[in-house]
Amino acid sequence: MFPSVSFSTRRLVFRSTDAQDKDDVAHLRQIHADPITLFKTMGSPPAPMNNAKAEEFAKFCDSCVLSVFICLPKSETEPHIPGKVIGWMCLAPMTLSSAHHNKTHFGISLQKDYQGKGYGGEALEWLLDWGFKIRGLHKIEGEVFAWNEPALKVYTKLGFVKEGLKRQSLWQEGAFRDEVILGMLLSDWEAAKATRVPSTVE
């Protein structure tokens, strides 16, 4: 029996990133152009991304287990064709020395105009489905700033479990901030899928 594979959800379409495509490099740079978005998603000090850094980031994307742009559909009559790029997400690379653990980290960034509309939860739900059902992962991990309560709410609603706290782990805005360690096992994902209506996480 073939798995039910789809590259779209109720409101979104996903397409791969390509480091050799100049437009894709430009999309990655645009997504990470907003300082608030950088502040929410990156541990490094927010700074404008130049072409060289965007190209380096695109090469990282090519090495990921999965790296996709989050897109709106091209049109109502073409709901499965990717249109405007509104974000990016990935499952981080698994090296030869760590692949036997069968786990990886997720990452996600949305352009500021599309945050707070439920797109992030909808996209991550698809990413988790792909990671566990298609890729056969045992665990997906993540880290989020403790002050980012909206993101924590989305992640826990999806089924992530708070596994720990890195106290005063990151320097931000004049103080050291805590970081929450998240994890989802295959069994956690199966339990969450059994009780959740698809694409309703906001």
Beta strands, then each sheet from edge to edge (+ up, - down):
strand 1: 13-16
strand 2: 66-75
strand 3: 78-91
strand 4: 103-110
strand 5: 139-145
strand 6: 161-172
strand 7: 175-185
sheet 1: 1+ 2- 3+ 4- 5- 7+ 6-
end
